[in-house]
Amino acid sequence: MPEDGSRGAGTAVPDTRLGSYLRAVRCAADQQPYPGLAVELDAPPLADVYVPRRAESRSGRAQAPAEHVFTAESRLRVLLAGPGHGKSTLLRHHLASASRHLLHHRAEATTTTDPDPVLDSIPVLDPIPVPVLIRATELVASPLLAPALAAAVTEALGPFGLREALAEDFFRRRPHPGAPWLVMVDGLDEVPDRTARLSLLDRLAREAAHKDSPYRFLIATRPLPGGELDRLDQAVDRFTLQPFTDADVRTYAEKRFSSLPDADRHVRAFANGIRRTRLEGLACIPLMTAMLCHLYAADVD
């Protein structure tokens, strides 16, 4: 049985709280995910500056769009990348895009001349996993998954329009018939204790092994020491997020500076500055590109 003691079959209809959850996710996920950067009151939404990424599977086959990590067959997947390489950004972008897709699908499917306020709060979903984001440090602190999700998500989404606190039972069942939760565990490397990291890996692997579990898992982490990830089954999909290419850096700059007068001139000046100061290697790290663009925009001269 799943670790919270409930079977994952779910109910015949979506939970009425799902609409509020998805709308709050859509609002919150568009925030820039870099709390270390100075606040920019006029910073563009994440969706406006997001650059599609590539990821390489453990097999070393040709790189594929990084979004494939969200649709892989494995019930448990791992996304690897170094510091600042965009793991959190990728997860937040998927949160935003998936919530928009699910809400849009509902809007198209529910056309009625006599709307019901209760039914109107229920998204009509196609059977894709519904993403939910939690930090590994929050999950380690709780012995059970559903209470940890309820507490972390309610705290994170409360300021973004969540209409009520989400109870444990909301996360104990599938959000929609045929659609599991995709639990995205961010920052496993931020758990300082090795024993706690290994225990969490074991917990998630056990839960994922249950065929009736309402969960799929994606673990995002920096590379871990001592072969810690090797304790997972070889069938677990493992992906490595690739750094920015020169073209990616330019694309990000084009999007970031699009609101400036004579934006093309600023993109060229920024690219020339990167080459002149020999920062090409540093700029392949997406966080550094974001910081350099922030510094440029703060004083273009």
N, C-alpha and C positions, 0 to 999 in steps of 0.2 A: 504494500500500500504506500501511497505518497507519504512524505514525512509528516504532514500535518494531519494525518489520520483520515483523510477524505478521498474518495475516489473522484477521478477527474472527468466523469462523463458530462457534468454540467446539466443545465436545464434546457428545456425545449425552446426558450426564447432568450434573447440577450438580457442581461441585468439592466434595469432602468438607470443605474448610476453610470453606465458606460459612456453615455453621451456627455455628461459633465466631465468625466475623466478625460475623454479625448479632446474636448474643447480646451480644457486647462493645459493638457500636454501640448497642443498646437500653439498656444500662447507662450508657454514657458520655454519650449524647445528652440524657439527662434532667438533666444538670448545668446550672446557671445559666450562660449564656454571657458574663457580664460580669466578667472578671477584675479590673477596677478597683474593684469593690464590695467592702466589707469582708465577710469570711466570716461567714455566718450558719449556725451549726450546726443550727438547727431550720428552716432555710429550706425551703419546700415545693418539690417537684419541678417542673420546668418544665411538665410536662403539666398540673399542677394549677392553674397560674396563667396558662396561655397563653390569649390572647385572639385569636380568628380575625381575620385581617387582610383588607384589600381592596387590589387593585392595578389600575392603569389601563394599558391597552396604548398603544403609540405612536400608534395611530389615533385615540385620544381618545374611543373609544366608551365605553359605560357601564362603570363599574367592575365587576370580577368578584372572586370569592374569590381571594386571593393564591395558594392552592394550585394554581391553573391554570398557574402558571409551571412546575410540575413535570410537567405533562401536555401542554404545548403541542406542536404538530407539528414545529416547527423543531428541527433537530439541535443548534443553538447558540442559546442564549437569554441575555438580559442582564436583570438585576434591578437597578434604580437606586433609591437612597434616600440621604438625608443622614445625617450622623453620629448614631448613637443611635436611628435609626428602626426598628431591628429586623431588619435583613438576616440577621445571624448567628442570631438567635433563630428566624426562620422556617426557615432551613436546618437547624438542630438539631432543631426540632420535626418537620420532615419526615423526618429521619434516624430519630428515635424512632418515629414513627407508621408509617413504611414498614417498619422492621424488625419491629415488632410484628405488622403485617399479614402479612408474609411468613412469620414463624415460626408464627403462628396458622394460616395456610393450610396449612402443612406438617403441623401437629399434627392438623388435621381430616382430612387426606388420607392419613395413615399410621396406620391402625388395624390392628394385627396382634397375634395371640396369641403369636407367636414372634419377638420383636424381634431384629433384627440390629444389633449395636453400630456397625458401619460405616455401614449404610444409615440408621441412626437419626440420624447426624450430618449427613445431607444434607437440607436443606430442600426440600420439594416446593413449587415456586413457580408462581404464575400469571405470565404474561409481562409484568410491569411492570418498568421500569428499577430496578436496585438502586442506591441512592444511596451515594456515597462522597465525603467532604468533605476538601478540602485547601486550605491557604492559598496565595494567589498567590505570596507570597514564597518558599514552599517549592518551588513549581513552577518559578519563574524560576531557582532555583539548580541545577536539574537539566536536562540537555539532552534527556532522554527521559522520557516520561510514566509508563510502568509502574514504573521504578525509583523515581521520585519518589513515586508513590502507595504503593508497598510500604514505603518508609522512613518516610514521614509517618504512615501509618495504623498501622504496627506500634508506633511511638513513642507515638502518641496513645492507642491502645487497649490497650497492654500492661498498664496498671494496672487495667483493667476486665474482666479475665477472658479475654483473648485467649490461646488455648492454645499457639500457636506463632507464630514470626515469619512474616509473610506474604512470600513470595518474589515476584519480578517476574512470573513466569509466571501467578500468580493473577490479576493485573490485565491480562494481555495478551489474555485470551480473555473472551468473554461469560460472566457468572456463571451463566447458565442458557440453554438453547436458546431463542431468540426474545426474550431479555431482555437489553438492553445495560446497561452501567454508566451511571449518571447522575453524572458528575463535577461536583461543585459547587465551583467555584473562588471562595473567599471573599476579599474585600479586595484587588481589583486596584488600587485607589487607594493601597494601602499600599506598593506597589512604587515607590520614590522616583525611579527613573531612567525618563524618558519613553521612551527607546529600548528599554529592557527591557520596558516595558508594551506598546509597539506590537509588539515581537517576539513576546511571549506571545500577544497577540490573533491575530497571523498564524498562529502554531503551532496554536492551537486551531481556527481557521477552516479550515486545511488538513486537519487530522485529521477534523473534522466533515464535510468534503466527501466523504470516502471512504464509498461506499455500504456497504462491508463492514466498516466500523469498529465495534469493540465498544463505542464510547463515544457518549454524548450529553453536552452541556456546558451548564451554567448558571453564568454569571459574575455575581457579586454585587459591586457597587462603588458608591462615591459618584460623582456626576457628575464627569467628567474634563474637563480644560481642552483648549482648542484643537480641539474636534471629533474627539478621538481615536477615539471609537466609530464615527464615520461611515465609517471605513475598512472596517467590516464590511458585508456584503451587505445590501441593503434587505430581503431576505427573513428576516433574523434577527429573531426576536421580541424586542421590548424592552418591559419593564414597569417602571412606577414604583410603588413601595410607598407607600401612602397613610398619612398620620399618624393617630394616635389621634383619634377623635371624643370628645366629652364622655361619651357612653354607653360608649365603650371604656375610658376612664379609670375610670369608676364600676365597670364589670365587673371590671377588673383589681383594684381596691381590694376589691371583694366577695370575690374569690377569695383575695387576699393576706391578708385579715384574717379569713377564715372560721374560723380556729382560736382567735381571741380571744373571751373571754367578752363577750356582748352585741355581737356582730359588727356588727349593723345600726347601732348607735350610733356605732361607730368609723368606719364607712363615711360616715355623715352628717357626723361631725366632720371627717374628712379632706376631704370635698368642700367643706365650709364654709371650711376653712382655705385650700384652693386659691383659692376665690373671694375671700376676705378679703385675701389677700396678692397677688391679681391675677397668679397663676401659671398661668392657663388656657392661655396661649400656650405656655409652657414644658412644661406637662403633656401637650401633644399629641405630644411626643417620648417614645416608650415607655421609653427608658432613663431619662429624667428622672422619669417616673411611678414606675418601679421604685425609683429612689433616694429619692424623696420618701416612698414607702411604707415603705422601709427605715428612714428617719429617724423616721417617725411610730411604727412598731412598736417602735423602740428606746426611745422615751420618749413614751408615749401622752398624757401630761399636759402 
